[in-house]
Amino acid sequence: MATVHDAVHHIQDEITEINDQENKDSNNISSNTK
């Protein structure tokens, strides 16, 4: 079960990284349009 938990945790980390990158991109876009 530890391997399943590790895999889920790894996926959550990747999702967090993707969300952080999208937030940076949208921040750059909104600051560029102002």
C-alpha positions as CSV (number, residue, x, y, z in Angstrom):
1,M,0.0,0.0,0.0
2,A,3.0,2.3,0.6
3,T,3.8,2.2,-3.1
4,V,0.2,3.3,-4.0
5,H,0.5,6.1,-1.5
6,D,3.8,7.2,-2.9
7,A,2.4,7.2,-6.4
8,V,-0.6,9.3,-5.4
9,H,1.7,11.8,-3.5
10,H,4.0,12.0,-6.6
11,I,1.0,12.8,-8.8
12,Q,-0.2,15.5,-6.4
13,D,3.2,17.1,-6.4
14,E,3.2,17.2,-10.2
15,I,-0.3,18.7,-10.2
16,T,0.9,21.3,-7.8
17,E,3.8,22.2,-10.0
18,I,1.6,22.5,-13.0
19,N,-0.9,24.7,-11.2
20,D,2.0,26.9,-9.9
21,Q,3.3,27.3,-13.5
22,E,-0.2,28.2,-14.8
23,N,-0.6,30.8,-12.0
24,K,2.7,32.3,-13.0
25,D,1.7,32.4,-16.7
26,S,-1.7,34.0,-16.0
27,N,0.0,36.5,-13.7
28,N,2.4,37.4,-16.5
29,I,-0.4,37.7,-19.0
30,S,-2.5,40.0,-16.7
31,S,0.5,42.2,-15.9
32,N,1.3,42.5,-19.6
33,T,-2.2,43.6,-20.5
34,K,-2.3,46.4,-17.8
